[in-house]
């Protein structure tokens, strides 16, 4: 059984508004919640922001935060849950960053990458989406 982080670990994720809880769970049960479509799920302990990774790190997209046009743009660029991503490199001052996903290179501002929650899968992994 995976362990889960306590509330408040990653701002912008684990929405706690409205009556949107799983049956039998309250928002005070020690689990942060993540909305994916109409599902609500707990965020695994190993999840972190994409912007916190280093060059060479590979990960799987867990959740895309943000609202409105920004969130839609991130999803349209292929950053959808389950997508494998490789953090290729960062500019000399750290912003922007270059990612490799779905067979192409994507450059994002670090601020936008901070809205994407990922599950690290190691360094220099084969990230081809088969």
Secondary structure, DSSP 8 states (H G I E B T S, - for coil): ---B--TTSSTTSS---TT---TT--TTSS--EEEETTEEEE-BTTEEEGGG--TTEEEEEEEE---HHHHHHHHHTT--TT-EEEEEEE-TTS-SEEEEETTEEEEE-HHHHTTEEEEEEEES------
